[in-house]
Amino acid sequence: MRSEYIFTSESVSEGHPDKVSDQISDAIVDLFLSRDPEARVACETLTTTDRVILAGEVRGKGIIDTDGNWVDGALEEIEKTARDTVKKIGYEQKGFHWDTLAFENHLHPQSPHIAQGVDENGNKDEGAGDQGIMFGYASDETPVLMPATLEYAHQILKKMADDRHSGKAPFLEPDSKSQVTLRYVDEVPVEAVALVVSTQHAPGYYKDSDNPALYKELYDYVLSVFHSVLPEGFITDDTVIHVNPTGRFEIGGPDGDAGLTGRKIIVDTYGGASPHGGGAFSGKDPTKVDRSAAYITRYLAKNIVAAGLAKRCAIQLSYAIGVAEPLSINVDLHGTGTVSEEKLEKILPTLVRLTPKGIRTHLGLNKPIYSPTAAYGHFGRHAEGDLFTWEKTDLVDALKAAV
């Protein structure tokens, strides 16, 4: 590694149009899993001006049968779930309002040709819901073992959203983005080179408006958020700061730009610090290894770093559709390990069975736990009860004993 370098990550808020779509899709996953832990869901959401459209394949007792017949009241409950998600985010605008938006549901039964390869049957174990490669990553540069650039970008927007919901920052609207650029010395972040926030705002709170004091209020507020999130001393006189650099940002959210499920996968994972397999998470039940295998690789990588076996760790798994066991496992410690990568590749499958069912059982994924994952990252969160179980470090002792 270079002894000194600069790296950047971005995040988007819960009100960003793509994140609105992710949250609706995951709310639908939770609805199905709340009725049937073995439900199958692949739900895509399109959001645009005063409109939400769902599409995809589903199966779940209590909602829809294999013939495509909806249970009484199910369609109404699906629509209510979507509207309630938009309402919780805070959209009550002329161009996107939870109560007045047009809603379309094009979900249909899962293909039996997919089901035959995925479901358990006789002596056949449950197979992967699709082929693909999945990555997990951990780094010791923050207490939650996440890249600092992404962790700070998430926390900036989470703080702003909390202040918007509480009324502390009434001039904020739901749609916003952040970007954090840090300078690293010997792989340790030491300084903020640049900080960017673009946020939707109430009328008048923009540069060159008729009332400059309003933009100053917004700018000073965002600056205070930067200082509250980043470590003391990171922001210096040389730090470049941009707050709404394009100027006016009153029209935002799905009214300003259409949103789609799965378009913020780097925001969802590691901010570009690690490879990504390409598959999105939101809208998918945990039989889809795009989701569950990404969670287990994060879990394994985090435990390796938490055990002190490496400062950085990336893990790759690969699967074939309908096949239970992974085709490959690769561990990369980026030259920071105290144990060989080959040894870990042999140890990890003995600690957790890396089949789709084994992953779901180990992490307890067949539960309605996914709505909280759909904004501010799937990783670096705090495990609490059934939520974010892949963030636990309960393999540390077993790993230390095995090496």
C-alpha positions in Angstrom: 0.0 0.0 0.0 1.0 3.6 -0.5 2.1 5.3 2.7 -0.2 8.3 1.9 -3.3 8.5 -0.2 -6.7 10.1 -0.5 -10.0 8.2 -0.7 -13.6 9.2 -1.1 -17.0 7.6 -0.3 -20.6 8.9 -0.7 -23.9 8.2 1.0 -27.5 9.1 0.3 -30.3 9.8 2.7 -33.5 7.8 3.3 -35.3 10.4 1.1 -33.1 9.9 -2.0 -35.4 8.4 -4.7 -33.4 5.2 -5.0 -33.4 4.7 -1.3 -37.2 5.4 -1.2 -37.5 2.5 -3.6 -35.2 0.3 -1.5 -37.2 0.9 1.6 -40.5 0.1 -0.1 -39.1 -3.1 -1.5 -37.7 -4.2 1.9 -41.0 -3.3 3.6 -42.7 -5.7 1.2 -40.1 -8.4 2.0 -40.9 -7.8 5.7 -44.6 -8.0 5.1 -44.3 -11.4 3.4 -41.9 -12.8 6.0 -44.2 -11.7 8.8 -46.8 -14.0 7.3 -44.6 -16.8 6.1 -40.9 -17.2 7.2 -40.3 -19.3 4.0 -41.8 -16.7 1.7 -40.0 -15.9 -1.5 -39.8 -12.3 -2.6 -38.0 -10.5 -5.4 -39.7 -7.0 -5.3 -38.5 -4.1 -7.5 -39.9 -0.6 -6.9 -40.0 2.3 -9.3 -40.7 5.8 -7.8 -41.3 8.9 -9.9 -43.5 12.0 -9.7 -46.4 11.1 -7.4 -46.2 7.4 -8.5 -45.0 4.1 -7.0 -44.9 0.9 -9.1 -44.1 -2.6 -7.8 -43.0 -5.5 -9.9 -41.4 -8.9 -9.3 -41.9 -12.5 -8.3 -43.4 -13.5 -4.9 -44.7 -16.5 -3.0 -45.9 -16.6 0.6 -48.6 -18.3 2.6 -51.2 -15.8 3.9 -50.7 -13.4 1.0 -50.6 -15.1 -2.4 -50.9 -18.8 -3.4 -49.0 -20.6 -6.2 -51.9 -20.1 -8.6 -51.5 -16.3 -8.2 -54.6 -15.8 -6.1 -54.3 -13.0 -3.6 -55.7 -13.6 -0.1 -58.6 -11.3 0.9 -57.1 -7.9 1.9 -53.6 -8.7 0.7 -53.5 -6.2 -2.1 -54.8 -3.4 0.2 -52.1 -4.3 2.8 -49.3 -4.2 0.2 -50.5 -0.8 -0.9 -50.7 0.4 2.7 -47.2 -0.9 3.3 -45.8 1.2 0.4 -47.7 4.3 1.4 -46.7 4.0 5.1 -43.1 3.7 4.1 -43.2 7.0 2.1 -45.1 8.6 5.0 -42.4 7.5 7.5 -39.7 9.0 5.3 -41.5 12.3 5.4 -42.8 12.9 1.9 -45.8 15.2 1.9 -44.9 17.3 -1.1 -46.9 18.4 -4.1 -44.9 16.1 -6.5 -44.6 13.2 -4.1 -47.1 12.6 -1.3 -47.8 9.4 0.5 -51.5 9.9 0.5 -52.1 11.1 -3.1 -49.5 9.2 -5.1 -50.7 6.7 -7.7 -49.9 3.1 -6.8 -49.5 0.1 -9.1 -48.9 -3.5 -8.1 -47.5 -5.9 -10.7 -46.1 -8.6 -8.4 -46.9 -12.1 -9.6 -46.2 -15.7 -8.4 -42.6 -17.0 -8.5 -41.7 -19.0 -11.5 -42.0 -22.8 -10.7 -38.8 -23.3 -12.8 -36.9 -21.2 -10.2 -38.7 -22.8 -7.3 -37.7 -26.3 -8.3 -34.0 -25.5 -8.1 -34.2 -23.5 -4.9 -36.6 -25.4 -2.6 -35.7 -28.4 -0.5 -37.1 -31.6 -2.0 -36.6 -35.1 -0.5 -32.8 -35.6 -0.1 -32.1 -32.4 -2.0 -30.8 -29.5 0.1 -32.1 -25.9 -0.5 -30.2 -24.4 -3.4 -28.9 -20.9 -4.0 -31.6 -18.6 -5.4 -29.2 -17.4 -8.2 -25.6 -17.7 -9.4 -23.2 -15.0 -8.5 -20.3 -13.7 -6.4 -20.6 -12.0 -3.1 -18.1 -10.0 -1.0 -17.7 -9.1 2.6 -15.2 -6.6 4.1 -14.0 -5.2 7.4 -11.4 -2.7 8.4 -10.1 -1.6 11.8 -10.1 2.1 10.8 -13.4 2.8 12.8 -14.8 1.2 15.9 -17.6 -0.5 13.8 -14.9 -2.0 11.6 -16.0 -0.1 8.5 -14.2 2.3 6.1 -14.1 5.7 7.7 -15.1 7.6 4.6 -18.4 5.7 4.3 -19.1 5.6 8.0 -18.8 9.4 8.3 -20.8 9.9 5.1 -23.6 7.7 6.6 -23.5 9.4 10.0 -23.7 12.9 8.5 -27.0 12.1 6.7 -28.4 10.1 9.6 -27.8 13.1 11.9 -29.5 15.4 9.4 -32.5 13.1 9.1 -32.9 12.8 12.9 -32.9 16.6 13.2 -35.4 16.9 10.4 -37.8 14.4 12.0 -37.4 16.0 15.4 -38.1 19.5 14.1 -34.6 20.7 15.1 -33.8 21.4 11.4 -37.2 22.3 9.9 -35.6 23.8 6.8 -34.4 20.3 5.6 -36.4 18.2 3.2 -35.9 14.4 2.8 -33.6 14.1 -0.2 -29.9 14.5 0.4 -26.5 13.2 -0.4 -23.1 13.4 1.3 -19.5 12.8 0.3 -16.4 12.5 2.5 -12.8 12.6 1.2 -10.1 11.7 3.8 -6.3 11.7 3.7 -4.7 8.4 4.9 -1.2 8.0 6.3 0.0 4.4 6.7 -3.6 3.3 6.1 -4.9 5.4 9.0 -7.3 8.3 8.3 -5.9 11.6 9.6 -7.6 14.5 7.9 -10.7 15.6 6.0 -9.7 16.8 2.6 -13.2 17.6 1.3 -16.8 17.4 2.6 -19.9 17.7 0.5 -23.6 17.8 1.3 -26.4 18.5 -1.2 -29.7 18.6 0.6 -33.3 19.4 -0.5 -34.4 22.4 1.5 -37.4 24.6 2.2 -38.1 27.6 -0.1 -35.5 30.3 0.1 -32.7 28.4 1.7 -30.3 28.6 -1.2 -27.2 30.6 -2.2 -28.0 33.9 -3.9 -31.6 33.9 -2.7 -33.3 37.1 -1.8 -32.6 36.3 1.9 -28.9 35.4 2.3 -29.4 34.7 6.0 -31.4 31.6 5.2 -28.6 30.0 3.2 -26.2 30.9 6.0 -28.5 29.2 8.5 -28.4 26.0 6.3 -24.7 26.2 5.7 -23.9 26.8 9.4 -26.1 23.9 10.4 -24.4 21.5 8.0 -21.0 22.6 9.1 -22.0 21.9 12.7 -23.1 18.4 11.6 -19.7 17.8 10.0 -17.9 18.8 13.3 -20.2 16.6 15.4 -19.6 13.5 13.2 -15.9 13.7 12.3 -13.1 13.2 14.9 -11.8 16.3 16.5 -9.0 17.9 14.4 -10.1 16.2 11.1 -11.6 19.4 9.8 -8.9 22.0 9.2 -8.6 25.4 7.5 -7.6 23.5 4.3 -10.7 21.3 4.2 -12.8 22.0 1.1 -16.5 22.3 2.1 -19.4 22.4 -0.3 -23.0 22.8 0.8 -25.5 22.6 -2.1 -22.8 23.6 -4.6 -25.3 23.7 -7.5 -27.5 26.2 -5.7 -31.2 25.8 -5.4 -32.5 22.3 -4.4 -36.2 22.7 -3.6 -37.6 20.0 -6.0 -36.2 16.6 -5.0 -36.9 13.0 -4.2 -38.9 11.0 -6.8 -40.4 14.2 -8.1 -36.9 15.5 -9.1 -35.4 12.2 -10.3 -36.9 8.7 -10.7 -35.8 6.0 -8.2 -35.2 2.3 -8.6 -34.5 -0.5 -6.2 -30.8 -1.6 -6.1 -29.1 1.4 -7.7 -27.1 2.3 -4.6 -25.2 -0.9 -4.0 -21.9 0.7 -3.2 -23.6 3.0 -0.6 -25.2 -0.1 0.8 -21.8 -1.9 1.3 -18.3 -0.4 1.7 -18.2 2.8 -0.2 -15.9 1.4 -2.9 -13.2 0.3 -0.4 -14.0 -3.4 -1.2 -15.1 -5.2 -4.4 -18.8 -5.8 -4.9 -20.4 -8.8 -6.5 -22.9 -6.6 -8.4 -26.2 -7.9 -6.9 -28.4 -5.6 -4.9 -29.8 -6.6 -1.5 -33.1 -4.8 -1.0 -36.4 -6.4 -2.1 -34.9 -9.9 -1.8 -35.8 -12.6 0.7 -32.8 -14.3 2.4 -32.8 -17.4 0.1 -31.3 -15.0 -2.5 -27.5 -15.3 -1.9 -27.0 -11.8 -3.2 -28.3 -10.8 0.2 -27.6 -13.7 2.6 -24.1 -14.5 1.4 -23.1 -10.8 1.4 -24.2 -10.8 5.1 -22.3 -13.9 6.0 -19.1 -12.7 4.3 -19.3 -9.4 6.3 -19.9 -11.4 9.5 -16.9 -13.6 8.8 -14.6 -10.7 7.8 -15.7 -8.6 10.8 -14.9 -11.5 13.2 -11.5 -12.0 11.7 -10.6 -8.4 12.2 -12.2 -8.3 15.6 -10.1 -11.3 16.6 -7.0 -9.4 15.8 -6.1 -11.8 12.9 -5.9 -8.9 10.4 -6.4 -5.2 10.1 -8.3 -5.5 6.9 -10.2 -8.5 5.4 -12.2 -9.2 2.3 -14.0 -12.5 1.7 -15.5 -13.7 -1.6 -18.0 -16.6 -2.0 -19.5 -17.8 -5.3 -22.6 -19.9 -6.0 -24.5 -21.6 -8.8 -28.3 -21.4 -8.9 -30.0 -24.5 -7.4 -26.7 -25.7 -5.8 -26.4 -25.6 -2.0 -22.6 -25.5 -1.3 -20.6 -22.5 -2.4 -18.3 -23.1 -5.4 -15.4 -21.1 -4.0 -14.2 -19.2 -1.0 -11.4 -16.6 -1.1 -9.9 -14.7 1.8 -7.7 -11.6 1.2 -6.1 -10.0 4.3 -4.4 -7.2 2.2 -1.0 -8.0 3.7 -2.2 -7.3 7.2 -2.8 -10.8 8.5 -1.2 -12.7 11.4 -2.4 -16.0 9.9 -2.4 -17.4 6.4 -5.3 -16.8 4.1 -5.2 -20.4 3.1 -5.7 -21.5 6.7 -8.7 -19.3 7.1 -10.2 -20.6 3.9 -10.2 -24.0 5.4 -11.4 -22.9 8.9 -14.3 -20.7 8.0 -16.6 -23.4 6.5 -16.1 -25.5 9.7 -17.5 -22.6 11.8 -20.5 -21.8 9.7 -22.2 -23.9 7.0 -22.1 -21.7 4.0 -25.2 -23.1 2.2 -28.2 -20.7 1.8 -30.1 -22.6 4.6 -27.0 -22.8 6.8 -26.5 -19.0 6.5 -30.1 -18.2 7.1 -30.2 -20.5 10.2 -26.9 -19.2 11.7 -27.9 -15.5 11.3 -31.6 -15.9 11.9 -32.6 -14.3 8.6 -36.1 -15.7 8.0 -37.7 -12.8 9.9 -39.1 -9.4 9.0 -35.9 -7.5 9.8 -35.0 -5.8 6.6 -36.7 -2.4 6.5 -34.0 -0.9 8.9 -31.3 -2.1 6.5 -32.5 -0.1 3.5 -31.0 3.3 4.5 -27.6 4.3 5.9 -25.9 1.0 5.0 -26.4 -2.7 5.6 -23.1 -2.9 7.5 -21.4 -1.1 10.4 -24.7 -1.2 12.3 -25.3 -2.4 15.8 -26.7 -5.9 16.4 -29.7 -5.6 18.5 -32.1 -8.6 19.1 -33.0 -10.0 15.7 -31.6 -7.0 13.8 -28.2 -6.8 12.1 -27.1 -10.2 13.4 -24.3 -10.3 10.8 -22.6 -7.5 12.8 -22.1 -9.8 15.9 -18.5 -10.7 16.8 -19.4 -14.0 18.5 -17.0 -16.1 16.4 -13.9 -14.4 17.8 -13.1 -17.0 20.4 -13.7 -19.9 17.9 -11.4 -18.3 15.4 -8.6 -17.7 17.9 -8.9 -21.3 19.0 -8.9 -22.7 15.5 -5.8 -20.8 14.3 
